[in-house]
Amino acid sequence: MTVDEDGSRSRRGSVHGAGGGVTLPLSAAALAGGKSRRMGTDKALLPVVDGGQAMLGLVLGRLRFVADDVMIVANDRERYQAFGARVVPDVHREIGALGGIHAAVSAAMHDHCLVVACDMPFLSSALLRRLADEPRDYDVLVPVIPGESRQGGTGKVFQTLHAIYSKRCLPAIEARIREGNRQVIGFFDAVRVRELDVAEIQAWDPELRSFFNANTPDALAAAAALTGNGEHSTGGERSLR
């Protein structure tokens, strides 16, 4: 089964990538069901603009462009069943993003799983396709942009919730969980990591809007302003309404 550009599904056999080659099957997951402390309410269910789709619906639409196995990682199944994707719970609860990645990769039908957050309204289908088309001789494929974060003073930020993970990551993830290390990049030294640098990313998403997180009221308002001004860059896809 393949996924057409408009998000619909068809049975044409192989998926053909942007370069004309064949893209291997891919699973994809949106991490939802977090506590949304900074937003004050479930951010996955909020629209960016009045009358628009919930952010989770927007994210799932982008994922269906590149994957034929799409899921939501959340512990409250009933809340998200209306989105038309299977809902899988965390295996290891209350450990943040690492637990969500573990659940997604464990439940994936395919050997590789794209994992994103539910609060990323400007995901670029073009960039997601670029990741999906990359030869699968890695365990983690992760975009990297300049900056500083809680990941450490490396001068770069690993976009771990816009990355593809293989099932070969599971033993390393489980080992770090047993050690009490909840940092996503904490298991990277035990697997094969391929970085997608900022120059390559900007060829598909010039303004790096894919990594915009609408996870606070102010950030959501900023996303709405970008949308209202027609400034969002998502690779020429459908509007947010």
C-alpha atoms as an extended CHARMM CRD file, in Angstrom:
* protein
*
       241  EXT
         1         1  MET       CA              0.0000000000        0.0000000000        0.0000000000  PROA      1               0.0000000000
         2         2  THR       CA              1.2450000000        3.4830000000       -0.8220000000  PROA      2               0.0000000000
         3         3  VAL       CA              0.1770000000        6.9630000000        0.1410000000  PROA      3               0.0000000000
         4         4  ASP       CA             -0.6990000000        9.5170000000       -2.5190000000  PROA      4               0.0000000000
         5         5  GLU       CA              0.3250000000       13.1720000000       -2.2230000000  PROA      5               0.0000000000
         6         6  ASP       CA             -3.1280000000       14.1690000000       -1.0530000000  PROA      6               0.0000000000
         7         7  GLY       CA             -2.8600000000       11.7410000000        1.8700000000  PROA      7               0.0000000000
         8         8  SER       CA             -5.0970000000        9.0680000000        0.3950000000  PROA      8               0.0000000000
         9         9  ARG       CA             -4.0150000000        5.4640000000        0.1820000000  PROA      9               0.0000000000
        10        10  SER       CA             -3.6730000000        3.2560000000       -2.8410000000  PROA      10              0.0000000000
        11        11  ARG       CA             -2.2840000000       -0.1430000000       -3.6780000000  PROA      11              0.0000000000
        12        12  ARG       CA              0.4100000000        0.3820000000       -6.2650000000  PROA      12              0.0000000000
        13        13  GLY       CA              3.1840000000       -1.7430000000       -4.8080000000  PROA      13              0.0000000000
        14        14  SER       CA              6.4060000000        0.1600000000       -4.1680000000  PROA      14              0.0000000000
        15        15  VAL       CA              6.5860000000        3.7990000000       -3.0690000000  PROA      15              0.0000000000
        16        16  HSD       CA              8.6630000000        5.9160000000       -5.4640000000  PROA      16              0.0000000000
        17        17  GLY       CA             10.8270000000        8.5940000000       -3.9210000000  PROA      17              0.0000000000
        18        18  ALA       CA             11.5930000000       12.0970000000       -5.1050000000  PROA      18              0.0000000000
        19        19  GLY       CA             14.6900000000       10.9320000000       -6.9520000000  PROA      19              0.0000000000
        20        20  GLY       CA             12.8230000000        8.2620000000       -8.8900000000  PROA      20              0.0000000000
        21        21  GLY       CA             14.0940000000        5.3930000000       -6.7700000000  PROA      21              0.0000000000
        22        22  VAL       CA             12.0470000000        3.0860000000       -4.6200000000  PROA      22              0.0000000000
        23        23  THR       CA             11.4210000000        4.0930000000       -1.0190000000  PROA      23              0.0000000000
        24        24  LEU       CA             11.2620000000        1.2450000000        1.4680000000  PROA      24              0.0000000000
        25        25  PRO       CA              8.1470000000        0.8960000000        3.6530000000  PROA      25              0.0000000000
        26        26  LEU       CA              8.0190000000        3.2120000000        6.6270000000  PROA      26              0.0000000000
        27        27  SER       CA              6.0200000000        3.4250000000        9.8380000000  PROA      27              0.0000000000
        28        28  ALA       CA              5.3240000000        6.7830000000       11.4640000000  PROA      28              0.0000000000
        29        29  ALA       CA              4.1400000000        7.9260000000       14.8700000000  PROA      29              0.0000000000
        30        30  ALA       CA              2.9440000000       11.1470000000       16.4650000000  PROA      30              0.0000000000
        31        31  LEU       CA              3.6580000000       11.4190000000       20.1780000000  PROA      31              0.0000000000
        32        32  ALA       CA              0.5410000000       12.7410000000       21.9310000000  PROA      32              0.0000000000
        33        33  GLY       CA             -1.1100000000       12.4290000000       25.2910000000  PROA      33              0.0000000000
        34        34  GLY       CA              1.5400000000       14.3110000000       27.2450000000  PROA      34              0.0000000000
        35        35  LYS       CA              0.6790000000       16.4790000000       30.2060000000  PROA      35              0.0000000000
        36        36  SER       CA              0.7800000000       19.7310000000       28.1360000000  PROA      36              0.0000000000
        37        37  ARG       CA              1.7270000000       21.6590000000       31.2790000000  PROA      37              0.0000000000
        38        38  ARG       CA              2.9520000000       24.7180000000       29.3910000000  PROA      38              0.0000000000
        39        39  MET       CA             -0.1720000000       24.8870000000       27.2290000000  PROA      39              0.0000000000
        40        40  GLY       CA             -2.6090000000       24.2650000000       30.0690000000  PROA      40              0.0000000000
        41        41  THR       CA             -4.8030000000       21.9460000000       27.9780000000  PROA      41              0.0000000000
        42        42  ASP       CA             -4.2770000000       19.0700000000       25.5590000000  PROA      42              0.0000000000
        43        43  LYS       CA             -2.2790000000       20.7570000000       22.7760000000  PROA      43              0.0000000000
        44        44  ALA       CA             -2.8710000000       17.8490000000       20.3720000000  PROA      44              0.0000000000
        45        45  LEU       CA             -6.5660000000       18.7390000000       20.1910000000  PROA      45              0.0000000000
        46        46  LEU       CA             -6.1080000000       22.4670000000       19.6190000000  PROA      46              0.0000000000
        47        47  PRO       CA             -6.4540000000       24.0430000000       16.1600000000  PROA      47              0.0000000000
        48        48  VAL       CA             -3.8610000000       26.5300000000       14.9730000000  PROA      48              0.0000000000
        49        49  VAL       CA             -6.5810000000       28.7900000000       13.5720000000  PROA      49              0.0000000000
        50        50  ASP       CA            -10.2230000000       29.0670000000       14.5770000000  PROA      50              0.0000000000
        51        51  GLY       CA            -12.2520000000       26.4460000000       12.7610000000  PROA      51              0.0000000000
        52        52  GLY       CA             -9.1430000000       24.5670000000       11.6350000000  PROA      52              0.0000000000
        53        53  GLN       CA             -8.0380000000       21.0100000000       12.1960000000  PROA      53              0.0000000000
        54        54  ALA       CA             -6.5900000000       19.9350000000       15.5110000000  PROA      54              0.0000000000
        55        55  MET       CA             -2.8000000000       19.9970000000       15.4410000000  PROA      55              0.0000000000
        56        56  LEU       CA             -2.7060000000       16.2220000000       15.7710000000  PROA      56              0.0000000000
        57        57  GLY       CA             -4.8500000000       15.9230000000       12.6490000000  PROA      57              0.0000000000
        58        58  LEU       CA             -2.4510000000       18.1570000000       10.7190000000  PROA      58              0.0000000000
        59        59  VAL       CA              0.5200000000       16.1000000000       11.8450000000  PROA      59              0.0000000000
        60        60  LEU       CA             -1.1170000000       12.7950000000       10.9320000000  PROA      60              0.0000000000
        61        61  GLY       CA             -1.9140000000       14.1660000000        7.4740000000  PROA      61              0.0000000000
        62        62  ARG       CA              1.7710000000       14.8800000000        6.8790000000  PROA      62              0.0000000000
        63        63  LEU       CA              2.7970000000       11.4540000000        8.1650000000  PROA      63              0.0000000000
        64        64  ARG       CA              0.3630000000        9.7100000000        5.8370000000  PROA      64              0.0000000000
        65        65  PHE       CA              2.2070000000       11.3120000000        2.9310000000  PROA      65              0.0000000000
        66        66  VAL       CA              5.2980000000        9.1710000000        3.6050000000  PROA      66              0.0000000000
        67        67  ALA       CA              4.1030000000        6.1810000000        5.6460000000  PROA      67              0.0000000000
        68        68  ASP       CA              1.5280000000        3.4320000000        5.2230000000  PROA      68              0.0000000000
        69        69  ASP       CA              1.5720000000        2.5480000000        8.9400000000  PROA      69              0.0000000000
        70        70  VAL       CA              0.6350000000        5.6060000000       11.0050000000  PROA      70              0.0000000000
        71        71  MET       CA              0.0040000000        5.5750000000       14.7350000000  PROA      71              0.0000000000
        72        72  ILE       CA             -0.5290000000        7.8120000000       17.7350000000  PROA      72              0.0000000000
        73        73  VAL       CA              1.4620000000        7.1300000000       20.8920000000  PROA      73              0.0000000000
        74        74  ALA       CA             -0.7410000000        7.9560000000       23.8770000000  PROA      74              0.0000000000
        75        75  ASN       CA             -2.0330000000        6.2580000000       26.9900000000  PROA      75              0.0000000000
        76        76  ASP       CA             -5.5790000000        7.6480000000       26.7290000000  PROA      76              0.0000000000
        77        77  ARG       CA             -6.8160000000        5.6510000000       23.7360000000  PROA      77              0.0000000000
        78        78  GLU       CA            -10.4200000000        6.8710000000       23.7690000000  PROA      78              0.0000000000
        79        79  ARG       CA             -9.3830000000       10.5260000000       23.4670000000  PROA      79              0.0000000000
        80        80  TYR       CA             -7.5960000000        9.9800000000       20.1530000000  PROA      80              0.0000000000
        81        81  GLN       CA             -9.5250000000        7.1930000000       18.4430000000  PROA      81              0.0000000000
        82        82  ALA       CA            -11.4550000000        9.6630000000       16.2800000000  PROA      82              0.0000000000
        83        83  PHE       CA             -8.2850000000       10.5480000000       14.3420000000  PROA      83              0.0000000000
        84        84  GLY       CA             -8.3870000000        7.3130000000       12.3690000000  PROA      84              0.0000000000
        85        85  ALA       CA             -4.9870000000        5.9770000000       13.4020000000  PROA      85              0.0000000000
        86        86  ARG       CA             -4.2080000000        3.1660000000       15.7880000000  PROA      86              0.0000000000
        87        87  VAL       CA             -3.3300000000        4.3440000000       19.2870000000  PROA      87              0.0000000000
        88        88  VAL       CA             -0.5060000000        2.5760000000       21.1000000000  PROA      88              0.0000000000
        89        89  PRO       CA              0.3950000000        3.1280000000       24.7630000000  PROA      89              0.0000000000
        90        90  ASP       CA              3.7900000000        3.6500000000       26.3120000000  PROA      90              0.0000000000
        91        91  VAL       CA              5.5380000000        0.5290000000       27.5380000000  PROA      91              0.0000000000
        92        92  HSD       CA              7.6280000000        2.5940000000       29.9540000000  PROA      92              0.0000000000
        93        93  ARG       CA              5.4900000000        5.4030000000       31.3160000000  PROA      93              0.0000000000
        94        94  GLU       CA              6.3920000000        8.7700000000       32.8090000000  PROA      94              0.0000000000
        95        95  ILE       CA              9.8250000000        8.9890000000       31.1700000000  PROA      95              0.0000000000
        96        96  GLY       CA              9.0490000000       11.5480000000       28.5180000000  PROA      96              0.0000000000
        97        97  ALA       CA             10.0080000000       11.4890000000       24.8580000000  PROA      97              0.0000000000
        98        98  LEU       CA             12.3180000000        8.4980000000       25.1620000000  PROA      98              0.0000000000
        99        99  GLY       CA              9.4070000000        6.3610000000       26.3450000000  PROA      99              0.0000000000
       100       100  GLY       CA              7.2990000000        7.5710000000       23.4180000000  PROA      100             0.0000000000
       101       101  ILE       CA             10.0250000000        6.7460000000       20.9060000000  PROA      101             0.0000000000
       102       102  HSD       CA             10.4230000000        3.2960000000       22.4510000000  PROA      102             0.0000000000
       103       103  ALA       CA              6.6720000000        2.6560000000       22.2160000000  PROA      103             0.0000000000
       104       104  ALA       CA              6.5190000000        3.8360000000       18.6020000000  PROA      104             0.0000000000
       105       105  VAL       CA              9.4500000000        1.7600000000       17.3810000000  PROA      105             0.0000000000
       106       106  SER       CA              8.2580000000       -1.2880000000       19.3300000000  PROA      106             0.0000000000
       107       107  ALA       CA              4.7650000000       -1.0910000000       17.8000000000  PROA      107             0.0000000000
       108       108  ALA       CA              5.8980000000       -0.2230000000       14.2570000000  PROA      108             0.0000000000
       109       109  MET       CA              4.9100000000       -2.6600000000       11.5230000000  PROA      109             0.0000000000
       110       110  HSD       CA              8.0840000000       -1.8640000000        9.5830000000  PROA      110             0.0000000000
       111       111  ASP       CA             11.7710000000       -1.8980000000       10.5190000000  PROA      111             0.0000000000
       112       112  HSD       CA             12.0170000000        1.9030000000       10.5090000000  PROA      112             0.0000000000
       113       113  CYS       CA              9.7190000000        4.4080000000       12.1850000000  PROA      113             0.0000000000
       114       114  LEU       CA              9.5140000000        8.1590000000       11.7360000000  PROA      114             0.0000000000
       115       115  VAL       CA              8.7090000000        9.8140000000       15.0760000000  PROA      115             0.0000000000
       116       116  VAL       CA              7.4150000000       13.3750000000       15.4550000000  PROA      116             0.0000000000
       117       117  ALA       CA              5.6390000000       15.4080000000       18.1260000000  PROA      117             0.0000000000
       118       118  CYS       CA              1.9320000000       16.2190000000       17.9520000000  PROA      118             0.0000000000
       119       119  ASP       CA              2.5420000000       19.9850000000       18.2370000000  PROA      119             0.0000000000
       120       120  MET       CA              4.4330000000       20.5330000000       14.9540000000  PROA      120             0.0000000000
       121       121  PRO       CA              1.8760000000       22.2050000000       12.6410000000  PROA      121             0.0000000000
       122       122  PHE       CA              4.3650000000       23.1500000000        9.9110000000  PROA      122             0.0000000000
       123       123  LEU       CA              5.8490000000       19.7730000000        9.0820000000  PROA      123             0.0000000000
       124       124  SER       CA              7.0940000000       19.7540000000        5.4920000000  PROA      124             0.0000000000
       125       125  SER       CA              6.0570000000       16.7820000000        3.3980000000  PROA      125             0.0000000000
       126       126  ALA       CA              9.0480000000       17.5070000000        1.1530000000  PROA      126             0.0000000000
       127       127  LEU       CA             11.4840000000       17.2020000000        4.0540000000  PROA      127             0.0000000000
       128       128  LEU       CA              9.7420000000       14.1170000000        5.4030000000  PROA      128             0.0000000000
       129       129  ARG       CA             10.0280000000       12.5340000000        1.9580000000  PROA      129             0.0000000000
       130       130  ARG       CA             13.7380000000       13.4340000000        1.9130000000  PROA      130             0.0000000000
       131       131  LEU       CA             14.2050000000       11.5240000000        5.1700000000  PROA      131             0.0000000000
       132       132  ALA       CA             12.1290000000        8.5900000000        3.9410000000  PROA      132             0.0000000000
       133       133  ASP       CA             14.2180000000        8.3540000000        0.7450000000  PROA      133             0.0000000000
       134       134  GLU       CA             17.5670000000        8.1570000000        2.5760000000  PROA      134             0.0000000000
       135       135  PRO       CA             19.1980000000        4.6970000000        2.2400000000  PROA      135             0.0000000000
       136       136  ARG       CA             18.3970000000        2.7350000000        5.3700000000  PROA      136             0.0000000000
       137       137  ASP       CA             21.9650000000        1.8450000000        6.4110000000  PROA      137             0.0000000000
       138       138  TYR       CA             21.5800000000        3.6570000000        9.7340000000  PROA      138             0.0000000000
       139       139  ASP       CA             19.8770000000        3.1110000000       13.0690000000  PROA      139             0.0000000000
       140       140  VAL       CA             18.9280000000        6.7630000000       13.6050000000  PROA      140             0.0000000000
       141       141  LEU       CA             18.4900000000        9.4330000000       10.9400000000  PROA      141             0.0000000000
       142       142  VAL       CA             18.1860000000       12.7960000000       12.6730000000  PROA      142             0.0000000000
       143       143  PRO       CA             18.1370000000       16.4010000000       11.4170000000  PROA      143             0.0000000000
       144       144  VAL       CA             20.6340000000       18.6530000000       13.1800000000  PROA      144             0.0000000000
       145       145  ILE       CA             20.5550000000       22.4510000000       13.3460000000  PROA      145             0.0000000000
       146       146  PRO       CA             22.9250000000       24.9420000000       15.0020000000  PROA      146             0.0000000000
       147       147  GLY       CA             22.1130000000       26.0230000000       18.5350000000  PROA      147             0.0000000000
       148       148  GLU       CA             22.3200000000       25.1020000000       22.1840000000  PROA      148             0.0000000000
       149       149  SER       CA             19.9350000000       22.9150000000       24.1320000000  PROA      149             0.0000000000
       150       150  ARG       CA             19.7110000000       20.7180000000       27.1950000000  PROA      150             0.0000000000
       151       151  GLN       CA             21.3150000000       17.9930000000       25.0820000000  PROA      151             0.0000000000
       152       152  GLY       CA             24.7380000000       19.4100000000       25.9660000000  PROA      152             0.0000000000
       153       153  GLY       CA             27.1730000000       22.0940000000       24.8450000000  PROA      153             0.0000000000
       154       154  THR       CA             27.7920000000       20.7410000000       21.3670000000  PROA      154             0.0000000000
       155       155  GLY       CA             26.6540000000       23.8120000000       19.4470000000  PROA      155             0.0000000000
       156       156  LYS       CA             24.0340000000       21.7790000000       17.6430000000  PROA      156             0.0000000000
       157       157  VAL       CA             20.4990000000       20.5990000000       18.3300000000  PROA      157             0.0000000000
       158       158  PHE       CA             19.4190000000       17.0860000000       17.4280000000  PROA      158             0.0000000000
       159       159  GLN       CA             15.7840000000       17.1540000000       16.2820000000  PROA      159             0.0000000000
       160       160  THR       CA             14.9950000000       13.8530000000       17.9700000000  PROA      160             0.0000000000
       161       161  LEU       CA             11.2430000000       14.2920000000       17.4880000000  PROA      161             0.0000000000
       162       162  HSD       CA             11.6470000000       14.6690000000       13.7330000000  PROA      162             0.0000000000
       163       163  ALA       CA             13.7530000000       11.5750000000       13.1940000000  PROA      163             0.0000000000
       164       164  ILE       CA             13.6570000000        7.9980000000       11.9100000000  PROA      164             0.0000000000
       165       165  TYR       CA             14.5740000000        5.1250000000       14.2280000000  PROA      165             0.0000000000
       166       166  SER       CA             15.1580000000        1.4710000000       13.3770000000  PROA      166             0.0000000000
       167       167  LYS       CA             14.1630000000       -1.4530000000       15.5310000000  PROA      167             0.0000000000
       168       168  ARG       CA             17.8790000000       -2.0390000000       16.1100000000  PROA      168             0.0000000000
       169       169  CYS       CA             17.6740000000        0.9130000000       18.5230000000  PROA      169             0.0000000000
       170       170  LEU       CA             15.4220000000       -0.9230000000       20.9670000000  PROA      170             0.0000000000
       171       171  PRO       CA             18.0960000000       -2.7830000000       22.9940000000  PROA      171             0.0000000000
       172       172  ALA       CA             20.1060000000        0.4330000000       23.4080000000  PROA      172             0.0000000000
       173       173  ILE       CA             17.0180000000        2.4160000000       24.4150000000  PROA      173             0.0000000000
       174       174  GLU       CA             15.9900000000       -0.2350000000       26.9330000000  PROA      174             0.0000000000
       175       175  ALA       CA             19.4980000000       -0.2910000000       28.3920000000  PROA      175             0.0000000000
       176       176  ARG       CA             19.4450000000        3.4670000000       28.9410000000  PROA      176             0.0000000000
       177       177  ILE       CA             15.9900000000        3.2920000000       30.5010000000  PROA      177             0.0000000000
       178       178  ARG       CA             17.2450000000        0.6630000000       32.9660000000  PROA      178             0.0000000000
       179       179  GLU       CA             20.1510000000        2.9700000000       33.8070000000  PROA      179             0.0000000000
       180       180  GLY       CA             17.7610000000        5.8460000000       34.4640000000  PROA      180             0.0000000000
       181       181  ASN       CA             19.0390000000        7.8940000000       31.5070000000  PROA      181             0.0000000000
       182       182  ARG       CA             15.9790000000        9.5350000000       29.9300000000  PROA      182             0.0000000000
       183       183  GLN       CA             17.8250000000       11.7740000000       27.4660000000  PROA      183             0.0000000000
       184       184  VAL       CA             16.9910000000       10.7000000000       23.9270000000  PROA      184             0.0000000000
       185       185  ILE       CA             20.5160000000       11.2040000000       22.6040000000  PROA      185             0.0000000000
       186       186  GLY       CA             21.8000000000        9.1680000000       25.5470000000  PROA      186             0.0000000000
       187       187  PHE       CA             21.6110000000        5.9690000000       23.5040000000  PROA      187             0.0000000000
       188       188  PHE       CA             23.1030000000        7.4210000000       20.3110000000  PROA      188             0.0000000000
       189       189  ASP       CA             26.6190000000        6.2740000000       21.1850000000  PROA      189             0.0000000000
       190       190  ALA       CA             25.4500000000        2.6570000000       21.0040000000  PROA      190             0.0000000000
       191       191  VAL       CA             23.8860000000        2.8220000000       17.5130000000  PROA      191             0.0000000000
       192       192  ARG       CA             24.6690000000        4.0730000000       14.0210000000  PROA      192             0.0000000000
       193       193  VAL       CA             23.5380000000        7.6910000000       13.7860000000  PROA      193             0.0000000000
       194       194  ARG       CA             23.3380000000        9.6280000000       10.5430000000  PROA      194             0.0000000000
       195       195  GLU       CA             22.9010000000       13.3840000000       10.7840000000  PROA      195             0.0000000000
       196       196  LEU       CA             21.0780000000       15.4900000000        8.2020000000  PROA      196             0.0000000000
       197       197  ASP       CA             22.8050000000       18.8640000000        8.3180000000  PROA      197             0.0000000000
       198       198  VAL       CA             21.1600000000       22.2480000000        8.1710000000  PROA      198             0.0000000000
       199       199  ALA       CA             22.1750000000       22.9610000000        4.5700000000  PROA      199             0.0000000000
       200       200  GLU       CA             20.4480000000       19.7980000000        3.3940000000  PROA      200             0.0000000000
       201       201  ILE       CA             17.4030000000       20.5110000000        5.5570000000  PROA      201             0.0000000000
       202       202  GLN       CA             17.0380000000       24.0270000000        4.1620000000  PROA      202             0.0000000000
       203       203  ALA       CA             17.0060000000       22.6920000000        0.6250000000  PROA      203             0.0000000000
       204       204  TRP       CA             13.5700000000       21.3040000000        1.4980000000  PROA      204             0.0000000000
       205       205  ASP       CA             12.4470000000       23.5920000000        4.3380000000  PROA      205             0.0000000000
       206       206  PRO       CA             14.2940000000       26.9270000000        3.9660000000  PROA      206             0.0000000000
       207       207  GLU       CA             12.9080000000       28.5360000000        7.1140000000  PROA      207             0.0000000000
       208       208  LEU       CA             13.1820000000       25.3960000000        9.2970000000  PROA      208             0.0000000000
       209       209  ARG       CA              9.5000000000       25.6630000000       10.1520000000  PROA      209             0.0000000000
       210       210  SER       CA              9.2590000000       21.8730000000       10.4210000000  PROA      210             0.0000000000
       211       211  PHE       CA             10.7390000000       22.1300000000       13.9040000000  PROA      211             0.0000000000
       212       212  PHE       CA              8.3120000000       24.7820000000       15.1820000000  PROA      212             0.0000000000
       213       213  ASN       CA              6.6310000000       23.5230000000       18.3620000000  PROA      213             0.0000000000
       214       214  ALA       CA              3.2880000000       25.1250000000       19.2260000000  PROA      214             0.0000000000
       215       215  ASN       CA              3.5170000000       23.9880000000       22.8390000000  PROA      215             0.0000000000
       216       216  THR       CA              2.6140000000       27.1900000000       24.7120000000  PROA      216             0.0000000000
       217       217  PRO       CA             -0.2080000000       29.7300000000       24.2760000000  PROA      217             0.0000000000
       218       218  ASP       CA              2.3000000000       32.2610000000       22.9070000000  PROA      218             0.0000000000
       219       219  ALA       CA              3.7560000000       29.7380000000       20.4550000000  PROA      219             0.0000000000
       220       220  LEU       CA              0.2750000000       28.7710000000       19.2890000000  PROA      220             0.0000000000
       221       221  ALA       CA             -0.5520000000       32.4430000000       18.7330000000  PROA      221             0.0000000000
       222       222  ALA       CA              2.6700000000       32.8310000000       16.7470000000  PROA      222             0.0000000000
       223       223  ALA       CA              1.7260000000       29.8180000000       14.6100000000  PROA      223             0.0000000000
       224       224  ALA       CA             -1.6990000000       31.3400000000       13.9690000000  PROA      224             0.0000000000
       225       225  ALA       CA             -0.0810000000       34.6320000000       12.9590000000  PROA      225             0.0000000000
       226       226  LEU       CA              2.2520000000       32.8760000000       10.5280000000  PROA      226             0.0000000000
       227       227  THR       CA             -0.6920000000       31.0110000000        9.0780000000  PROA      227             0.0000000000
       228       228  GLY       CA             -2.8350000000       34.1280000000        8.8020000000  PROA      228             0.0000000000
       229       229  ASN       CA             -0.0330000000       35.9850000000        7.0140000000  PROA      229             0.0000000000
       230       230  GLY       CA              0.4910000000       33.1290000000        4.6030000000  PROA      230             0.0000000000
       231       231  GLU       CA              4.0930000000       32.8120000000        5.7870000000  PROA      231             0.0000000000
       232       232  HSD       CA              4.1400000000       29.1620000000        6.7810000000  PROA      232             0.0000000000
       233       233  SER       CA              6.3190000000       26.9620000000        4.6050000000  PROA      233             0.0000000000
       234       234  THR       CA              5.2190000000       23.3350000000        4.4700000000  PROA      234             0.0000000000
       235       235  GLY       CA              6.2380000000       22.3350000000        0.9820000000  PROA      235             0.0000000000
       236       236  GLY       CA              3.1450000000       23.6180000000       -0.8140000000  PROA      236             0.0000000000
       237       237  GLU       CA              0.6150000000       21.3840000000        0.9140000000  PROA      237             0.0000000000
       238       238  ARG       CA             -2.9110000000       21.9530000000        2.0830000000  PROA      238             0.0000000000
       239       239  SER       CA             -3.7020000000       24.9430000000        4.2650000000  PROA      239             0.0000000000
       240       240  LEU       CA             -4.2940000000       24.5620000000        7.9880000000  PROA      240             0.0000000000
       241       241  ARG       CA             -8.0570000000       24.9130000000        7.6040000000  PROA      241             0.0000000000
